[in-house]
């Protein structure tokens, strides 16, 4: 296995653009209005003042010539007319993307007067990384990489507009638009079939006879019945027409229930349980939508958000859009979140619960589902073990008790008829769903 390449260092334009930035939680102060001296003007004035002060203190006249030189250069560099009216426009492309995609921010500048020089200063928002800055005569292009799913602001850009000599500048702030970053779905192809299928045409073989393609038996022909396929061995043996019997093909209703009560970060790998929860749910939702099933979503956390089951490619993006605000909604003092809204759970729907099993309120949600006669499927998202220092006997004992408590939780769920599947980060979700393919899932719980 080849070693991974070291991360590339940002170029000089990126470093200069990020100079003086503030923390994302602390927005920068608005830039001063009106024209002001540029860095070149300040340097020339500083040299002149220092030389003049030295001439006055030492009484040496030749130092006055040293003070006059920067003043002459400054007089020659001062513009006859600088930009007094500046208009900027910004465009973001694309406004919706997936994790790891490139987002481009283009800023166009219109001004009066002569030629100008542009120098951007960027304050990055969370969830994005600045990769490159290209400065032209009247445009500035910034390339970002979307790091995490969510709704993120690219951050304000303070654009310094200099005259041709670099002596006078005006600063204009460009407020960047918000971008929606979708999670990268976990790879999944398996779609376990629920025990009860609604009366809607689909691709899953139902228990009832119908006009599907899967053969379930042989029966005698009834007058008026369409002779779809004759089973000739039975017809010859019994002396009457025998037909193949086929299973009806129905579509499934599935609901992805996301545990957003908290975000547990693995202390070893730094993997976020909330990130993996959304990615795994998105992967399974896409797999069911490919088979023309209906998929809905419910997120429980600081607030309860839900989307009724839908089908088609548009339903996938509606599902992802509905969970992008989970990070903003996450609070820990809200109450009344243990009950899922009844319209979010159609009759006979198969409910997948994606959770790290770290918050006791999620167990109340599972008990509420069982109380309604639902038997959900729990997909456990690993959260990592608490760190224990070597030689810490009390810490090791606490870790063993922590493992025992989680094993007891899983046993209690399985004993009540709830399948508990463990998803390993980095592996396809099909490995976790494989045990469900031996039969139909769901039914009415105890």
Rosetta blueprint (number, residue, H / E / L):
1 X L
2 X L
3 X L
4 X L
5 X L
6 X L
7 X L
8 X L
9 X L
10 X L
11 X L
12 X H
13 X H
14 X H
15 X H
16 X H
17 X H
18 X H
19 X L
20 X L
21 X L
22 X L
23 X L
24 X L
25 X L
26 X L
27 X L
28 X L
29 X L
30 X L
31 X L
32 X L
33 X L
34 X L
35 X L
36 X E
37 X E
38 X L
39 X H
40 X H
41 X H
42 X H
43 X H
44 X H
45 X H
46 X H
47 X H
48 X H
49 X H
50 X H
51 X H
52 X H
53 X H
54 X H
55 X H
56 X H
57 X H
58 X H
59 X L
60 X L
61 X L
62 X H
63 X H
64 X H
65 X H
66 X H
67 X H
68 X H
69 X H
70 X H
71 X H
72 X H
73 X H
74 X H
75 X H
76 X H
77 X H
78 X L
79 X L
80 X L
81 X L
82 X L
83 X L
84 X L
85 X L
86 X E
87 X E
88 X E
89 X E
90 X E
91 X E
92 X E
93 X E
94 X L
95 X L
96 X E
97 X E
98 X E
99 X L
100 X L
101 X L
102 X E
103 X E
104 X E
105 X E
106 X E
107 X E
108 X E
109 X E
110 X E
111 X E
112 X L
113 X L
114 X L
115 X L
116 X E
117 X E
118 X E
119 X E
120 X E
121 X E
122 X E
123 X L
124 X L
125 X L
126 X L
127 X L
128 X E
129 X E
130 X E
131 X E
132 X E
133 X E
134 X E
135 X E
136 X L
137 X L
138 X L
139 X E
140 X E
141 X E
142 X E
143 X E
144 X E
145 X E
146 X E
147 X L
148 X L
149 X L
150 X E
151 X E
152 X E
153 X E
154 X L
155 X L
156 X L
157 X E
158 X E
159 X E
160 X E
161 X E
162 X E
163 X E
164 X L
165 X L
166 X L
167 X L
168 X E
169 X E
170 X E
171 X E
172 X E
173 X E
174 X E
175 X L
176 X L
177 X L
178 X E
179 X E
180 X E
181 X E
182 X E
183 X L
184 X L
185 X L
186 X L
187 X L
188 X L
189 X L
190 X L
191 X L
192 X L
193 X L
194 X E
195 X L
196 X L
197 X L
198 X L
199 X L
200 X L
201 X E
202 X E
203 X E
204 X E
205 X E
206 X E
207 X E
208 X E
209 X E
210 X E
211 X E
212 X E
213 X E
214 X E
215 X E
216 X E
217 X E
218 X E
219 X E
220 X E
221 X L
222 X L
223 X L
224 X L
225 X L
226 X L
227 X L
228 X L
229 X L
230 X E
231 X L
232 X H
233 X H
234 X H
235 X H
236 X H
237 X H
238 X H
239 X L
240 X L
241 X L
242 X E
243 X E
244 X E
245 X E
246 X E
247 X E
248 X E
249 X E
250 X E
251 X L
252 X L
253 X E
254 X E
255 X E
256 X E
257 X E
258 X E
259 X E
260 X L
261 X L
262 X L
263 X L
264 X L
265 X E
266 X L
267 X L
268 X L
269 X L
270 X L
271 X L
272 X E
273 X H
274 X H
275 X H
276 X H
277 X H
278 X H
279 X H
280 X H
281 X H
282 X H
283 X H
284 X H
285 X H
286 X H
287 X H
288 X H
289 X H
290 X H
291 X L
292 X L
293 X L
294 X E
295 X E
296 X E
297 X E
298 X E
299 X E
300 X E
301 X L
302 X L
303 X L
304 X E
305 X E
306 X E
307 X E
308 X E
309 X E
310 X E
311 X L
312 X L
313 X H
314 X H
315 X H
316 X H
317 X H
318 X H
319 X H
320 X H
321 X H
322 X H
323 X H
324 X L
325 X L
326 X H
327 X H
328 X H
329 X H
330 X L
331 X L
332 X L
333 X L
334 X L
335 X L
336 X L
337 X L
338 X L
339 X L
340 X L
341 X L
342 X H
343 X H
344 X H
345 X L
346 X L
347 X L
348 X L
349 X L
350 X E
351 X E
352 X E
353 X E
354 X E
355 X E
356 X L
357 X L
358 X L
359 X L
360 X H
361 X H
362 X H
363 X H
364 X H
365 X H
366 X H
367 X H
368 X H
369 X H
370 X H
371 X H
372 X L
373 X L
374 X L
375 X L
376 X L
377 X E
378 X E
379 X E
380 X E
381 X E
382 X L
383 X L
384 X L
385 X L
386 X L
387 X L
388 X L
389 X L
390 X L
391 X L
392 X L
393 X H
394 X H
395 X H
396 X H
397 X H
398 X H
399 X H
400 X H
401 X H
402 X H
403 X H
404 X H
405 X H
406 X H
407 X H
408 X H
409 X H
410 X H
411 X H
412 X H
413 X H
414 X H
415 X H
416 X L
417 X L
418 X L
419 X E
420 X E
421 X E
422 X E
423 X E
424 X L
425 X L
426 X L
427 X L
428 X L
429 X L
430 X H
431 X H
432 X H
433 X H
434 X H
435 X H
436 X H
437 X H
438 X H
439 X L
440 X L
441 X E
442 X L
443 X L
444 X L
445 X L
446 X L
